[in-house]
Amino acid sequence: SEILEALCGARPSDGTIVLNLKLAAEHLVDFETQLKAALLQQPVLHADETGSKVNGKLQWMHVVSCAQLTLYGHHTQRGFAALEAMNVLPQFKSLLMHDAWSTYFKLSAKHALCGAHLLRELRGLAEHHAQVWAGELRDALRLVYHQQKDGTITPELVMAFEYHFDALLDAGLQANPPAPPVPGRRGRTKQAPGRNLALRCQQHREAVLRFLHDEGVPFDNNQAERDIRPWCVKRKVSGGFRSEEGGQHFARIRSYISTLQKQGLNVWHGLVSVFRGEIIMPSFCC
């Protein structure tokens, strides 16, 4: 409203804006259908999620993306129900890059875990919990990543790193023995952060190190993190949405805008085409 008033001298009401957001979302249903079909054909997808407030209550924003395509989804839940509602990842069979959130492991896709997340966790353990093994593993992981990035990696260096990787995880488990059960408390006993991280790296070793063996698999999940950032900005500026429907409309429209931007298409022309009913479609053959 403020922008239009400054530029055009007319300030539309909140109701008019809401009505037009709903209209744009309805016009973009076919775009979203084609977008989901295109995402299912990608060799690698990235996924992430962040909190979103609706009338002060916590809900969730999800993103599934690649370099040329972005799909956002707004849902009351963070878990598998949200992924089912977006209707992409439950059918996806190729490789999914993520941050080791447990729900993603319920999918039938192959997995790759974000190295940047792992480096941050290792740094925290080394600096705040005096975990020497974590600092050594962080240094070794950074070194092998830069060797791969520079093209100086060799099969012998990969083999040596993996041997060192396994040895450091064993050292991490020795430095963090299992916590004894708490008398009278049911369920699993809470373990030290260092032990949890070492166990996760052992359990998902193939996914952690996949960037070393599968060409085209990135080291990190920066693609999804960049794509989820506009939601964080939206949350800081407005505080959230007034309704679930508003969040869903915003997600669909933002999916269109983000995809246009990634492909170098003019967002203004795209939005005008949405309201004219002659939608400029991005390329879905990425």
N, C-alpha and C positions, 0 to 999 in steps of 0.2 A: 504493500500500500504506500509506504513512504517513498520507495523508488519511483513508482508511477506518478505520484503526486509531484515529486521533484522534476521529473522529466517531462510530464505531459500536463501537469496542472489539474489532474483529476485523481481523486483518491477512492478506489473501489472499496466497498464494505467487506468485512470478514466473510459474510455469507456468500458474496459473489466470488471471492477467492476460493472458498471451499467448494462451491459448485463447479468451478472451472478445473480445480484439481481432480475432482471426481470424474468430470468429462474427459480430461486428458488420460486418466488411468483406464477408463473404459475403451478409449480409442487405441490404447497400447496393448490390449489383450493379445492380439495376433502377433505383435512384436515379441512379447514375452514367451509365447508358445514356440516361435521359431528360435528364440534365444536358448531356451532349454534344450531343444533338439540339437542345436549346434554345440552346446557345452558337452553333451553326451558323446560327441565325436572327437573331443580333444584328447591328445595323448597324456597331458598333465593338467590337473586342475588344482587350484589353491582354495582353501577354506578357512574362515575365521568367524568369530562372533563377538559381540559386545553388548553390554546392557543398554536398555532404552526405556525411558519412563513414559507411561501413559497415565495421565491424571495422578502422577506421583507414585504409581505402582511399577515395580520392575518388570519389564518384558525384555525381549531380545531381538537384536538385529543380526542377521546372518548374511554372509557373502560367500558366493562361489564364483570364481573368476579365473581368467587367463590373461595373456597380454593384450588381447583384442576384444574380449567380451567380459561383461560384468552382470551378475544377477544378485540382487538384494532381496531379502525376505524378512518380514516382520512377524514375530510370533509371540504368543504368551509364554512359551516354554523355551528353554535352552536345549533340551534333549532331542531324542530321535524323532519325536512328533513334529518338530520344526523342520527337520530335514525331509521328512515324508511330505510335508505340506509344500515345500519348494519343488519336490518331484524331480530332482536331478541326481543327487548323490546315491540314493538307494538303488538306482539302476546303473550307476557308473561302474565300469569294469576296469578302467585303466588306472593310472597312478594319481593318488591324491596326496598333496603336500599339506601338512597341518602341524599343529603345535603339541601333539600327543594327548589332546583331550580324549577321554575314554570313549565317548559316544562315537567318534569317528572309527574306532576299531571294530564297531559292530557292522560296518559296511563291508561289502564284498570287494571293494577296490584294493589295489596294491597300495602300500603306504610308504611315504617318505616323511621323516621328521625334520622339523626346522632346526638347522644348526645354529642359527642366531639365538634362538630361545635357549638351547643347550649351553652356549657360551655364557649367556647371562646368568644362568643358574650355577654354572661352575664358578664363575667369578664371585657370586654371592657366597658360596660355600667356602671359597678360599679366603676371601677378605673378612667375612663376618663370623665364620665358624672354624677358622684355622684348619681347614681340610687341605693338607698339602697335596694329596693325590689329585684333588679337583683342580688346583692351580696347574699342576703338571699336565693333566689331561687337556685343559683349556689351551695351554701353549702348544701341545702336540697337534690338537685339532686345528688351530689357527695356521700352524705351519703347513700341514698337509693340504688345507684348503687353498692357501696361496700358491703352493706348488702346483696344484691342479689348475688354478686360475691362470698361472703363468705358463703352463704347458711344460713344466719341468718334472712332472711326476712320472715315475716309472713303476712297473709291476713290483720291483724289488722294494721300492720305498713304500708302496701300498701295503705289501706284506709285512714290512717292519713296523709300520704304524699300527696295523691291526693287532699284531702281537703285543705292542706296547699298550694299546687300547684295552685289551683283555686283562693285561697284568695290572693296570691302574684301577680297573673296576674291581678286581679281586682285592687290591689294597684298600679301596673304598669300603668294601664290605667288612674287611678285617678291622678298619678304623671305626666302623659303625656296627657293632654286633647287634643281634636281635634284642629288642626290648622285652623284658619279661612280662608275662600276663599280669594285669592288674586284678587283684582279688575282688571278686564280686561284680566285675564288669564284663558284660557280654560283648561279643563281636571281636573284631580284630584289634590288636594292640597298636596304638600309634607308634610309628617308627621315626627315627631321626631323619631329617631331610636328606642327609648324605646317603643313608642307606636306601631310601626310596628312589633317589636319582640313579644310583648304581644299579639297583635291581631293574629299573625301567630300561636303562641302556642295555643291560644284558638280555632282557626279555624281547626288546625290539631292536636288537643289534643290526639286523639286516636293513631296517627302515632308517636307522640313524646313519648308517654308512652307505646308503644307496647312491648318494651323489658321487661316490668314488667308482662305482661300477656300471651305472646306467647312464649312457650319454643322453643329454637333454634334461636330466634331473637337476634342478638348482640346489644350492647349498641351504637356502633359507626360504622362508615363507613371506618375504617382503612384498610380493605381489598382492597377497590378501591383506596384509597390514596397511599398505598404501590405499587399497580400495575401501577398507573399513574406516579410514581416518575421517572422511566427510561426515560419517555418523557421529563420531566423537565431537566434531565441531558443531554439528547440529544440536547435540545434547547440551553442550556448554552454552550456546547462544540462546536457545529457546527453552531449555529444560525438559523438552519432550513433546509428546503429542496429547491432544485432547481426547482422542478416541483411537481404538484399534484400527478402524477403517482408515483413519487419517495416516497412520503409520504404514499400512499396506499400500495406500495410494502413493505415498511418498517413495516407498521402495520401488515400485514399478516405474515411476517417472524417473527416479534417479538411476535405475538400471539403464534406461534409454539414454540419458544424458552422459553417463560414464562411458557407455559403449561408443557413442558418437565421438567423445573426446579422444578415446584411445585410437580411433581410426582416422583422426584428423578431420572429421566432418564438423560443419558449423552448427553449434548448438542452437543458436537463434533461429536459423532456417529450419532446423529440425522441429523445434517447438511450434513454430508457425505452421509447419506442415501437419502437425498433430491436430491442431484446431481446425484446419481446413479440410481434414479428412483425407488428405493425400500424403500419407506419412512417408518421409524419407527413411528408407530402411538401410541400416548398416550392412556390411558384408557378413554373412554367416558361414562363409567358406574360409575360415582362418587356418 
